[in-house]
């Protein structure tokens, strides 16, 4: 179930093996993203677009937008 989390919770989850997914378009991901993140643009967040994610590990989805 999606929920908003704060930075300290992100760090804790990543330390425990969570997967980090950036949902901005791929060209923006190439410009800047968090270390270890994978790019799955929001329009591809579906069964096909996420099939390479480990279903047994939590997923943190974020959008890095500087505007």
N, C-alpha and C positions, 0 to 999 in steps of 0.2 A: 504494500500500500504506500503510495507516495506521501512524503511529508517533508517539510522544510527542516533543515538542520543547520547548526552553527559550525563555525570553523573548527572548534575543538572536537566536535563529534565527527567531522570529516576526517580529521587526523587519526582519531581513535579507530574509526572504521577502516581506513586505509592501512593502518598498522596491523589490523586483523585480517587483511586480504581482500577488502572490497575492491571493486572495479570502478574506474573513474571514466565517465562518458561525457564528452563535450558535444553539445547539440547545435552549435552554430554551423553555418555552411563550411564545407571543406576548405575553401580558400581562406576563410578567416581563421580556421584552426591552424593552418600552415603559418599564419602570421604570428600567432601567440596562443599558447595553451599551457595548462598545468602539466608538470612533469608526470609521465606515466599515463596520461589520459589517452583514450582512443576517440576518434572522430566518428560519430554517427549523427549526421544532420537530422534535425527534428523531423523532417518529412520522411525519414527512413526508420523512425522508431516504430517498427512493426516486427512481426515474427521473422521475416526474411532479413531485415536489417540488423537484427540483434542475435541472429543464430550463432555467431561466433563467441558470444558471451557465455561464461560459465554459469549455468542455471543454479548452481549450488552456492554461489558467492553473492553477497549483497552488491547492488549497483548504485553508485552515486552519479546522478545526472546533473550537469550544471551547464550554465550558459554564461560565458565570459563576455560581457558587453561593456565597453568603456564609455559608451554614450549615455 
